[in-house]
């Protein structure tokens, strides 16, 4: 969220001309995607491990979280390849006039980013929801009092 807030602030700042805005986007967004892939990759990995460790009662939900996290990661990768890369060529060299293609790609990027961030949020919520206080969540965790 901080990235989005600062990026929007830079893009609407009245003292930054088009060339500076283009340069900022060209510098920041490759780092954004790298960080995004690291976070989503970690989410996919931990959600798969969580699905593997969960008892039967939580395995379906944990598996769904892993699938949704994977969809978020694949969406972010596709966004970079099919939207960001062409968008980057639209702003290189910095200060080029905005074309209809730029506007289309920019709007598409905004929607696709909302999708992958939303999917990641849903996966995170699914992982964090408590299962039940009656039984331990992990297969390898402590046994209930009745089984000791």
C-alpha positions as CSV (number, residue, x, y, z in Angstrom):
1,X,0.0,0.0,0.0
2,X,2.9,2.4,0.8
3,X,4.2,1.9,-2.7
4,X,0.9,2.7,-4.3
5,X,0.4,5.8,-2.1
6,X,3.8,7.2,-2.8
7,X,3.6,6.4,-6.5
8,X,0.3,8.1,-6.9
9,X,1.6,11.1,-5.0
10,X,4.6,11.3,-7.3
11,X,2.4,11.0,-10.4
12,X,0.1,13.8,-9.4
13,X,2.7,16.1,-7.9
14,X,2.5,19.4,-9.9
15,X,6.3,20.0,-9.9
16,X,7.0,16.7,-11.7
17,X,6.8,16.8,-15.5
18,X,6.0,13.9,-17.7
19,X,9.7,12.9,-18.2
20,X,10.3,12.7,-14.5
21,X,7.1,10.7,-13.9
22,X,8.2,8.3,-16.6
23,X,11.6,7.9,-15.1
24,X,10.2,7.3,-11.6
25,X,7.9,4.6,-13.0
26,X,10.7,3.0,-14.9
27,X,12.8,2.9,-11.7
28,X,10.2,1.9,-9.2
29,X,8.0,-0.7,-11.0
30,X,10.7,-3.3,-11.7
31,X,11.4,-3.3,-8.0
32,X,7.7,-3.4,-7.2
33,X,7.3,-6.6,-9.3
34,X,10.4,-8.2,-7.8
35,X,9.1,-7.5,-4.3
36,X,5.6,-8.6,-5.3
37,X,6.9,-12.0,-6.7
38,X,9.0,-12.6,-3.5
39,X,6.0,-11.9,-1.3
40,X,3.6,-14.0,-3.4
41,X,6.2,-16.8,-3.8
42,X,6.5,-16.9,0.0
43,X,2.7,-16.9,0.4
44,X,2.4,-19.8,-2.1
45,X,5.2,-21.7,-0.4
46,X,3.8,-21.2,3.2
47,X,0.2,-21.9,2.1
48,X,1.3,-25.2,0.5
49,X,3.2,-26.1,3.7
50,X,0.2,-25.1,5.7
51,X,-2.1,-27.3,3.6
52,X,0.3,-30.2,4.1
53,X,0.5,-29.8,7.9
54,X,-3.2,-29.2,8.5
55,X,-5.5,-31.9,9.9
56,X,-8.3,-33.0,7.7
57,X,-10.7,-30.3,9.0
58,X,-8.5,-27.5,7.7
59,X,-6.9,-29.1,4.7
60,X,-9.5,-28.0,2.2
61,X,-9.4,-24.4,3.2
62,X,-5.6,-24.4,3.3
63,X,-5.5,-26.0,-0.2
64,X,-7.9,-23.3,-1.4
65,X,-5.6,-20.7,0.0
66,X,-2.6,-22.3,-1.8
67,X,-4.5,-22.3,-5.1
68,X,-5.6,-18.7,-4.7
69,X,-2.1,-17.6,-3.8
70,X,-0.8,-19.4,-6.8
71,X,-3.4,-17.6,-9.0
72,X,-2.2,-14.3,-7.5
73,X,1.4,-15.1,-8.3
74,X,0.6,-16.2,-11.9
75,X,-1.5,-13.1,-12.4
76,X,1.4,-10.8,-11.2
77,X,3.8,-12.6,-13.6
78,X,1.4,-12.3,-16.5
79,X,0.8,-8.6,-15.6
80,X,4.6,-8.0,-15.8
81,X,5.0,-9.8,-19.1
82,X,1.9,-8.7,-21.0
83,X,1.1,-5.3,-19.5
84,X,4.1,-3.7,-17.8
85,X,6.7,-4.5,-20.4
86,X,4.6,-3.0,-23.3
87,X,3.7,-0.1,-20.9
88,X,7.4,0.5,-20.2
89,X,8.1,0.7,-24.0
90,X,5.4,3.4,-24.2
91,X,7.3,5.6,-21.7
92,X,10.7,5.0,-23.1
93,X,12.3,7.4,-23.8
94,X,10.9,9.5,-20.9
95,X,8.5,12.2,-21.8
96,X,6.9,10.6,-24.9
97,X,3.4,11.8,-25.6
98,X,0.7,9.5,-24.1
99,X,-1.0,7.4,-26.8
100,X,-4.3,5.5,-26.6
101,X,-2.2,2.3,-26.2
102,X,-0.6,3.8,-23.1
103,X,-4.0,4.7,-21.6
104,X,-5.3,1.2,-22.3
105,X,-2.2,-0.5,-20.8
106,X,-2.2,1.8,-17.8
107,X,-5.9,1.1,-17.1
108,X,-5.4,-2.7,-17.6
109,X,-2.4,-2.6,-15.2
110,X,-4.5,-1.0,-12.6
111,X,-7.2,-3.6,-12.8
112,X,-4.8,-6.6,-13.0
113,X,-2.9,-5.2,-9.9
114,X,-6.2,-5.0,-8.0
115,X,-6.9,-8.6,-8.9
116,X,-3.6,-10.0,-7.8
117,X,-3.5,-8.0,-4.6
118,X,-7.2,-9.0,-3.9
119,X,-6.4,-12.7,-4.5
120,X,-3.4,-12.5,-2.2
121,X,-5.6,-10.8,0.5
122,X,-8.2,-13.6,0.2
123,X,-5.5,-16.3,0.5
124,X,-4.0,-14.5,3.6
125,X,-7.5,-14.3,5.2
126,X,-8.1,-18.0,4.6
127,X,-4.8,-18.9,6.1
128,X,-5.4,-16.8,9.2
129,X,-8.9,-17.8,10.0
130,X,-9.0,-20.1,13.0
131,X,-10.3,-23.6,12.5
132,X,-11.6,-24.7,15.8
133,X,-10.6,-24.5,19.4
134,X,-11.7,-28.1,20.0
135,X,-8.9,-29.8,18.1
136,X,-5.3,-28.8,17.3
137,X,-4.7,-27.6,13.8
138,X,-1.4,-29.3,13.0
139,X,-1.1,-33.0,12.4
140,X,2.3,-33.0,14.2
141,X,1.1,-30.7,17.0
142,X,0.2,-31.6,20.6
143,X,-2.4,-34.3,21.1
144,X,-5.8,-33.4,22.7
145,X,-6.0,-34.2,26.4
146,X,-8.1,-37.3,25.8
147,X,-5.4,-38.9,23.6
148,X,-2.5,-38.3,26.0
